[in-house]
C-alpha cells in the first residue's frame, strides 16, 4: 500500500500554494497582539541555536481547531498556545504530545498551573499565563477592600438604595464560573481528583453539603435585594459592568479582562484578592491557564522543547510580563519585585495561588449548562437549593454516561 | 482478430463491437470509427493507468479506514475513498457510454446501413446532445460539491467517529448500524430522541400553521374593498419581514428576559398579571414564546403571497355569487379560500419544511434551553439544533450524523408526499 496517496499530495500542494509553506525550522503560533512579549527571547534563541523561528499571531482559543487540519497538511505549527481547558480533548484526540522537559522543570512553575496541564501523569503544556477573577473596588466609594464576605454583606446593606440604584458588592453568582470560589471554600468540587491528579467523572461534588451551604449563603444577597434582578442570566455580566462603570456599585467580582475597560471608563479602582467566607476559608476561584503546547505534527519535537525551555527563563519571562501585563506562573518571577510591587498584579497572583484550575477534561463541557441553570433557579428562589443542585448533578452524570456509553 | 470476425458475412456486429469495447476504444476501431475510438481509448486508458494507485489506495482506505497509527488518518482516508468512488462512477459512466456507442453502431451495420461520417457524427452530437454537453461540467461539479459532502456526512453515521475515537489518536472503524441501534435501545438516548422529535413535530405544525393562518386571514381582511389606506396597512404588515430575522429574534430575546425584559417588567404587570411566566426558565413558556415569535416572523411572507393571489381572482366570480344570493361567508368559503389555498399550497408546504429545520430562532432565542433533567438536549431543542450541539460542543459526530439521516428521511418523505398530493404541481388549470 502506498504510504501517501497522490490525492493527499495534491491537497497538500493546493493548500501549500494558498498559504505559503513556512521554511523556518520552528513555527510558533502566539496569541493575538502578544508576540512582542517573546520577540527578544526568540531573537536570542535563533542566535544561540542557529535556527530560524517563525512567529504567527492568532487568537489562542481557536488554535487547536486549526491544527486539526493544518497539522496533517504540513502547514501547522510546532508550538502553539491553548487555554488549559482545551487540553483534555486535545490529548484524547491526539493533537498534542507530552513535554519531557517539564518533568524536570515543573518546580519552576506554580503547582496549580502545572496541574492544569497534567493528565494521566504526563505534562502536556508549559504554562504561560494565569488568570483568575478578583475583587475590583471603587476607591472613591470604598477606600480599602474588606476582609470577609460578611463585611461585604453588611456594607452592601448599608449603602444599598433601591431608588437611587446604589449597590455595594455585585457578583454574577448565578454562573458557576463566578460562584465556584465560594462553593470551593465550603468544600464543594466539580470532579474529585484521585491521588494521581486525574479526575473521577463519576464523583461530582457540586451538590454536596458544602455546595448547599455556600449557595444558601450567596442566595441571601439576592433575596435581601442587595443584588438587582437584572444581573441574573446571560446578559447579567454586562449589567454588572455598566453598574460599576456608572459608579452605582462599589465592588464587583470579575476578571483581569476588565482592567482596561474599567480604567477607560474613568473609574479609580483597586484590585484585591477575594475575601474570606464566613467559615474562615479564603474564597477560591476558577483559574484559567494559557500554556504552550507542542503539536503532534511538529517537525522537530526536541527543538520545540528547547525553545520553550529557553524562552521561559526568568529574565525573558519578566520581559514578557512587562510587555503584555499577563501574570506568568513562573515562581521566580512571581517573587520578583515587578509583580510584588504592582498592587494589581500581586492581587491577581495571590488569588491565583488560592485558585484551582478548571477541570480540563472534555466532560467539563457537560457541566456548565445544567449547573448554571440550577444556580439561576436557586438564586432567584424558584427552586429549593438542594433539589436544584441534585437535579443538575444527576443531569450532568447522565449526560457524561450517555456519551461514554456510546464509546463501549 | 477483427479480420476473422469481419470475414463471416451476416455476422453479429453489434455484440462483437460491444464485447470489444470492453477494451476502451476497440469497439469503435472494430466499427472503423478511428477518431472516436482514439478519443475513448485515450481518456479511459490514461485514467486507469495514471489513477491505478489512487484507486487501489482509495478503495483500501474506504474499506479499512486505516490500519496503522500514526500513518493513517481514518477521516482523510474516508474522504479520499469517497472521492475515488465518485470518480470511478463518472469514469464507468463514460465507459458504459463507449460500450453502448459501439453496440449501437454495430447494430446499424448489422442492419446493413452506412455509418455516419465523422463530420456528421460531430454535427449530431451538437444537435441532439447539446443540452447534455452544456450541463455536463455543472453536473460533475455538482457531484463533488453537493453529492460528496452528503455521502461523507452520511457515512460518518456508520463509523465510530466521536470524541474518543478521533484521528490522529485513534483509528475510526466501521460499526454498521450500531449507532442507530444505540439511539433506539439505550434508554438515555431513546428518551431524548423521542422528546426532541416530538417537540420538533409540535413546533413545526403549530408554528407553521399559525403563521400561514394569520397570513391568509390578514390578507383577506386587508383586501376588503371598503378598507381605507389599504397600501399603508399592507406596508405595516410587511414590516416584520423587512427586519432581518436574527435581529428580531435577539430583540425578542431581550424583551422576554425574565428579570429585566420589558414583557415581564412592564407589559404583563400593566395588564394585571401579577405572577408573569418565566419565559426563559420554564420549557413550556419558552416553547410558547418561540411559537408566537415564529408566527410574527413568518406571517408577512404568506400575507404577501396571498395578497397577490387575491388580486388575481376575477371579480365576476363574486358578482355571480352575489346574484345567486351568497352571503360573504359563503363567498369566502367557496371562492376565496379554495382559490387562495390552491395557489399557495406549495408555499405553505415549504413553510412546514422550513420550520422543521428552523435553526436560527431556536438557537438565538435561548440556545435550545432551558436545561431539562434526564435529557441530553435542551427543553426547546429541535432535531437540527440538537445535531449542532452534538457536533460542536460534544464532538459526537457519529450520533449527530445518524440523527441527520433520520431527519433527512423524515423531511424528504413528508415533502415528497405533500408535493405529490398537492395539485398545484401538476400542470392543470383549475379555472
Interface residues (C-beta under 8 A of the other chain):
Chain A: X1 X2 X3 X5 X6 X7 X8 X71 X72 X89 X91 X92 X93 X94 X95 X229 X230 X232 X233 X235 X239 X296 X362 X365 X366 X369 X370 X373 X376 X377 X380 X382 X391 X392 X394 X395 X398 X399 X401 X402 X403 X405 X406 X407
Chain B: X53 X54 X56 X57 X58 X60 X61 X70 X71 X73 X76 X80 X83 X84 X162 X163 X164 X165 X166 X167 X168 X169 X170 X179 X182 X186 X188 X189 X192 X254 X257 X258 X259 X260 X278 X280 X281 X369 X370 X371 X373 X374 X375 X376 X378 X393 X394 X395 X396 X398 X399
